[in-house]
Amino acid sequence: MTPEEKKEMKKELAKRKRMAMDIASQIHDIVEDTLWTDYVNMPGLSEKLVAAVEEANRFKAESGL
């Protein structure tokens, strides 16, 4: 892998991690601010978070980062 390819792979991994963090942030906002009205969104967000983290970890392992 060339240095440029590795740089691009790292950028892609950062993008995937950021997606997971965005979902985690949504969960945090519900817990902090609107738990009693938006709790019904938690199962769906939790599933999305698990999938996003698994995807980021898979990408990291497959790309050798």
N, CA, C and O atoms as a GROMACS GRO file, in nm:
protein
  260
    1MET      N    1   0.086  -0.117   0.000
    1MET     CA    2   0.000   0.000   0.000
    1MET      C    3   0.090   0.123   0.000
    1MET      O    4   0.182   0.136   0.081
    2THR      N    5   0.061   0.212  -0.091
    2THR     CA    6   0.140   0.335  -0.098
    2THR      C    7   0.099   0.429   0.016
    2THR      O    8  -0.008   0.414   0.074
    3PRO      N    9   0.186   0.525   0.048
    3PRO     CA   10   0.149   0.622   0.152
    3PRO      C   11   0.019   0.696   0.120
    3PRO      O   12  -0.060   0.725   0.210
    4GLU      N   13  -0.003   0.727  -0.008
    4GLU     CA   14  -0.126   0.796  -0.047
    4GLU      C   15  -0.248   0.707  -0.025
    4GLU      O   16  -0.352   0.753   0.023
    5GLU      N   17  -0.236   0.579  -0.060
    5GLU     CA   18  -0.346   0.485  -0.039
    5GLU      C   19  -0.376   0.469   0.110
    5GLU      O   20  -0.492   0.464   0.151
    6LYS      N   21  -0.270   0.461   0.190
    6LYS     CA   22  -0.289   0.448   0.334
    6LYS      C   23  -0.358   0.572   0.390
    6LYS      O   24  -0.446   0.562   0.476
    7LYS      N   25  -0.319   0.689   0.340
    7LYS     CA   26  -0.382   0.814   0.384
    7LYS      C   27  -0.531   0.813   0.351
    7LYS      O   28  -0.613   0.852   0.434
    8GLU      N   29  -0.565   0.768   0.231
    8GLU     CA   30  -0.706   0.761   0.191
    8GLU      C   31  -0.783   0.660   0.277
    8GLU      O   32  -0.898   0.684   0.313
    9MET      N   33  -0.719   0.549   0.308
    9MET     CA   34  -0.785   0.448   0.393
    9MET      C   35  -0.811   0.504   0.532
    9MET      O   36  -0.916   0.480   0.591
   10LYS      N   37  -0.715   0.579   0.584
   10LYS     CA   38  -0.733   0.641   0.715
   10LYS      C   39  -0.846   0.743   0.713
   10LYS      O   40  -0.923   0.754   0.809
   11LYS      N   41  -0.856   0.818   0.603
   11LYS     CA   42  -0.966   0.914   0.590
   11LYS      C   43  -1.100   0.842   0.587
   11LYS      O   44  -1.198   0.888   0.646
   12GLU      N   45  -1.105   0.730   0.516
   12GLU     CA   46  -1.229   0.652   0.509
   12GLU      C   47  -1.265   0.595   0.645
   12GLU      O   48  -1.382   0.594   0.683
   13LEU      N   49  -1.166   0.546   0.718
   13LEU     CA   50  -1.192   0.495   0.853
   13LEU      C   51  -1.243   0.607   0.943
   13LEU      O   52  -1.337   0.586   1.020
   14ALA      N   53  -1.183   0.724   0.934
   14ALA     CA   54  -1.229   0.837   1.015
   14ALA      C   55  -1.373   0.873   0.981
   14ALA      O   56  -1.452   0.906   1.070
   15LYS      N   57  -1.409   0.865   0.854
   15LYS     CA   58  -1.547   0.893   0.812
   15LYS      C   59  -1.644   0.793   0.875
   15LYS      O   60  -1.750   0.831   0.925
   16ARG      N   61  -1.606   0.666   0.873
   16ARG     CA   62  -1.693   0.563   0.931
   16ARG      C   63  -1.704   0.578   1.082
   16ARG      O   64  -1.812   0.559   1.139
   17LYS      N   65  -1.595   0.612   1.147
   17LYS     CA   66  -1.600   0.635   1.292
   17LYS      C   67  -1.688   0.755   1.325
   17LYS      O   68  -1.763   0.754   1.422
   18ARG      N   69  -1.677   0.860   1.242
   18ARG     CA   70  -1.758   0.981   1.263
   18ARG      C   71  -1.907   0.950   1.252
   18ARG      O   72  -1.988   1.006   1.326
   19MET      N   73  -1.943   0.861   1.161
   19MET     CA   74  -2.083   0.821   1.146
   19MET      C   75  -2.132   0.755   1.276
   19MET      O   76  -2.243   0.783   1.322
   20ALA      N   77  -2.050   0.668   1.333
   20ALA     CA   78  -2.087   0.604   1.459
   20ALA      C   79  -2.098   0.707   1.571
   20ALA      O   80  -2.190   0.700   1.653
   21MET      N   81  -2.006   0.801   1.574
   21MET     CA   82  -2.010   0.903   1.678
   21MET      C   83  -2.133   0.993   1.664
   21MET      O   84  -2.188   1.038   1.765
   22ASP      N   85  -2.176   1.019   1.544
   22ASP     CA   86  -2.297   1.099   1.523
   22ASP      C   87  -2.420   1.028   1.581
   22ASP      O   88  -2.506   1.091   1.642
   23ILE      N   89  -2.427   0.898   1.561
   23ILE     CA   90  -2.540   0.822   1.617
   23ILE      C   91  -2.531   0.821   1.769
   23ILE      O   92  -2.631   0.839   1.837
   24ALA      N   93  -2.410   0.801   1.822
   24ALA     CA   94  -2.392   0.803   1.967
   24ALA      C   95  -2.432   0.939   2.024
   24ALA      O   96  -2.488   0.947   2.134
   25SER      N   97  -2.404   1.044   1.950
   25SER     CA   98  -2.441   1.179   1.994
   25SER      C   99  -2.593   1.195   2.000
   25SER      O  100  -2.645   1.258   2.092
   26GLN      N  101  -2.662   1.137   1.903
   26GLN     CA  102  -2.809   1.142   1.904
   26GLN      C  103  -2.864   1.071   2.027
   26GLN      O  104  -2.957   1.118   2.092
   27ILE      N  105  -2.804   0.956   2.058
   27ILE     CA  106  -2.847   0.881   2.177
   27ILE      C  107  -2.821   0.965   2.302
   27ILE      O  108  -2.906   0.974   2.390
   28HIS      N  109  -2.704   1.025   2.309
   28HIS     CA  110  -2.670   1.108   2.424
   28HIS      C  111  -2.769   1.224   2.440
   28HIS      O  112  -2.813   1.253   2.551
   29ASP      N  113  -2.804   1.288   2.328
   29ASP     CA  114  -2.899   1.399   2.336
   29ASP      C  115  -3.034   1.354   2.389
   29ASP      O  116  -3.097   1.424   2.468
   30ILE      N  117  -3.079   1.238   2.346
   30ILE     CA  118  -3.207   1.186   2.397
   30ILE      C  119  -3.197   1.162   2.547
   30ILE      O  120  -3.285   1.202   2.622
   31VAL      N  121  -3.090   1.096   2.590
   31VAL     CA  122  -3.074   1.065   2.732
   31VAL      C  123  -3.067   1.193   2.815
   31VAL      O  124  -3.126   1.201   2.922
   32GLU      N  125  -2.996   1.291   2.766
   32GLU     CA  126  -2.977   1.414   2.841
   32GLU      C  127  -3.099   1.507   2.838
   32GLU      O  128  -3.128   1.574   2.937
   33ASP      N  129  -3.171   1.509   2.725
   33ASP     CA  130  -3.271   1.615   2.708
   33ASP      C  131  -3.416   1.568   2.694
   33ASP      O  132  -3.506   1.632   2.748
   34THR      N  133  -3.439   1.460   2.624
   34THR     CA  134  -3.576   1.426   2.587
   34THR      C  135  -3.612   1.280   2.612
   34THR      O  136  -3.694   1.222   2.541
   35LEU      N  137  -3.550   1.221   2.713
   35LEU     CA  138  -3.569   1.078   2.738
   35LEU      C  139  -3.716   1.039   2.746
   35LEU      O  140  -3.757   0.939   2.687
   36TRP      N  141  -3.794   1.116   2.818
   36TRP     CA  142  -3.932   1.076   2.845
   36TRP      C  143  -4.024   1.090   2.724
   36TRP      O  144  -4.134   1.034   2.723
   37THR      N  145  -3.981   1.163   2.624
   37THR     CA  146  -4.064   1.175   2.504
   37THR      C  147  -4.006   1.100   2.384
   37THR      O  148  -4.080   1.056   2.297
   38ASP      N  149  -3.874   1.087   2.378
   38ASP     CA  150  -3.810   1.026   2.261
   38ASP      C  151  -3.749   0.889   2.288
   38ASP      O  152  -3.675   0.837   2.205
   39TYR      N  153  -3.779   0.830   2.403
   39TYR     CA  154  -3.721   0.700   2.437
   39TYR      C  155  -3.753   0.593   2.332
   39TYR      O  156  -3.677   0.497   2.317
   40VAL      N  157  -3.863   0.609   2.260
   40VAL     CA  158  -3.901   0.509   2.159
   40VAL      C  159  -3.800   0.504   2.044
   40VAL      O  160  -3.797   0.405   1.970
   41ASN      N  161  -3.719   0.607   2.028
   41ASN     CA  162  -3.618   0.608   1.922
   41ASN      C  163  -3.491   0.532   1.961
   41ASN      O  164  -3.407   0.504   1.876
   42MET      N  165  -3.477   0.499   2.088
   42MET     CA  166  -3.354   0.438   2.136
   42MET      C  167  -3.323   0.301   2.073
   42MET      O  168  -3.208   0.279   2.033
   43PRO      N  169  -3.418   0.210   2.061
   43PRO     CA  170  -3.384   0.080   2.002
   43PRO      C  171  -3.332   0.092   1.858
   43PRO      O  172  -3.234   0.026   1.823
   44GLY      N  173  -3.395   0.173   1.778
   44GLY     CA  174  -3.349   0.190   1.640
   44GLY      C  175  -3.211   0.254   1.632
   44GLY      O  176  -3.127   0.212   1.554
   45LEU      N  177  -3.189   0.356   1.714
   45LEU     CA  178  -3.058   0.421   1.716
   45LEU      C  179  -2.951   0.325   1.767
   45LEU      O  180  -2.839   0.324   1.718
   46SER      N  181  -2.987   0.245   1.865
   46SER     CA  182  -2.891   0.147   1.918
   46SER      C  183  -2.850   0.046   1.812
   46SER      O  184  -2.733   0.012   1.800
   47GLU      N  185  -2.946  -0.001   1.734
   47GLU     CA  186  -2.915  -0.094   1.626
   47GLU      C  187  -2.825  -0.029   1.522
   47GLU      O  188  -2.730  -0.091   1.474
   48LYS      N  189  -2.854   0.096   1.488
   48LYS     CA  190  -2.771   0.168   1.392
   48LYS      C  191  -2.629   0.187   1.445
   48LYS      O  192  -2.532   0.175   1.370
   49LEU      N  193  -2.618   0.217   1.574
   49LEU     CA  194  -2.487   0.237   1.635
   49LEU      C  195  -2.405   0.109   1.631
   49LEU      O  196  -2.287   0.111   1.594
   50VAL      N  197  -2.466  -0.002   1.668
   50VAL     CA  198  -2.395  -0.130   1.665
   50VAL      C  199  -2.348  -0.160   1.523
   50VAL      O  200  -2.234  -0.200   1.503
   51ALA      N  201  -2.435  -0.140   1.424
   51ALA     CA  202  -2.398  -0.166   1.285
   51ALA      C  203  -2.284  -0.074   1.240
   51ALA      O  204  -2.193  -0.118   1.170
   52ALA      N  205  -2.289   0.052   1.278
   52ALA     CA  206  -2.185   0.147   1.237
   52ALA      C  207  -2.050   0.113   1.299
   52ALA      O  208  -1.947   0.121   1.232
   53VAL      N  209  -2.050   0.076   1.425
   53VAL     CA  210  -1.925   0.039   1.491
   53VAL      C  211  -1.869  -0.090   1.431
   53VAL      O  212  -1.749  -0.100   1.406
   54GLU      N  213  -1.956  -0.187   1.408
   54GLU     CA  214  -1.911  -0.312   1.346
   54GLU      C  215  -1.853  -0.285   1.207
   54GLU      O  216  -1.751  -0.344   1.170
   55GLU      N  217  -1.915  -0.198   1.131
   55GLU     CA  218  -1.866  -0.165   0.997
   55GLU      C  219  -1.730  -0.096   1.004
   55GLU      O  220  -1.641  -0.130   0.926
   56ALA      N  221  -1.714  -0.002   1.095
   56ALA     CA  222  -1.585   0.066   1.110
   56ALA      C  223  -1.477  -0.034   1.151
   56ALA      O  224  -1.366  -0.030   1.098
   57ASN      N  225  -1.509  -0.122   1.244
   57ASN     CA  226  -1.411  -0.222   1.288
   57ASN      C  227  -1.377  -0.319   1.176
   57ASN      O  228  -1.261  -0.359   1.161
   58ARG      N  229  -1.477  -0.358   1.096
   58ARG     CA  230  -1.453  -0.448   0.984
   58ARG      C  231  -1.361  -0.381   0.882
   58ARG      O  232  -1.265  -0.442   0.835
   59PHE      N  233  -1.391  -0.255   0.849
   59PHE     CA  234  -1.309  -0.181   0.755
   59PHE      C  235  -1.166  -0.170   0.806
   59PHE      O  236  -1.070  -0.187   0.730
   60LYS      N  237  -1.152  -0.140   0.933
   60LYS     CA  238  -1.017  -0.127   0.992
   60LYS      C  239  -0.940  -0.257   0.980
   60LYS      O  240  -0.823  -0.257   0.941
   61ALA      N  241  -1.004  -0.368   1.012
   61ALA     CA  242  -0.937  -0.497   1.006
   61ALA      C  243  -0.902  -0.535   0.861
   61ALA      O  244  -0.791  -0.582   0.834
   62GLU      N  245  -0.995  -0.514   0.769
   62GLU     CA  246  -0.973  -0.550   0.630
   62GLU      C  247  -0.867  -0.463   0.563
   62GLU      O  248  -0.797  -0.509   0.473
   63SER      N  249  -0.856  -0.339   0.606
   63SER     CA  250  -0.759  -0.249   0.544
   63SER      C  251  -0.624  -0.253   0.613
   63SER      O  252  -0.528  -0.192   0.566
   64GLY      N  253  -0.616  -0.325   0.723
   64GLY     CA  254  -0.488  -0.339   0.794
   64GLY      C  255  -0.443  -0.214   0.866
   64GLY      O  256  -0.323  -0.191   0.884
   65LEU      N  257  -0.538  -0.133   0.908
   65LEU     CA  258  -0.504  -0.010   0.980
   65LEU      C  259  -0.493  -0.034   1.129
   65LEU      O  260  -0.465   0.059   1.205
   0.00000   0.00000   0.00000
